Amino acid sequence: MGTLHYALMTILNLLWFIMIVHIIMSWLINFQVLNLRQPLVASIWDGLSRLLEPIYRPIRNMLPNTGGLDLAPLVVFVIILILQQALANNAGFFYGM
């Protein structure tokens, strides 16, 4: 069962990292540091967007319209923190302590 705990924590940490990269890329694209006409940048952006859109979409549907401000990543960050804390608090269940 310890492997399950480790796998869940790894998945949450990986999702956290992917979201950070996506957010930083969005800032760099908006400030025109990166250009989506470059094939490598466009393919990375498209891949990250395809990974995260199924997570963001249901949250965006629940949140009120805030114009150009997307609060879905913030909500997902909070959910990830809550899940990580819940896993840490219940680690004894996974390790049989």
Secondary structure, 3 states (H helix, E strand, C coil): CHHHHHHHHHHHHHHHHHHHHHHHHHHHHHCCCCCCCCHHHHHHHHHHHHHHHHHHHHHHHHCCCCCCCCCHHHHHHHHHHHHHHHHHHCHHHHHCC
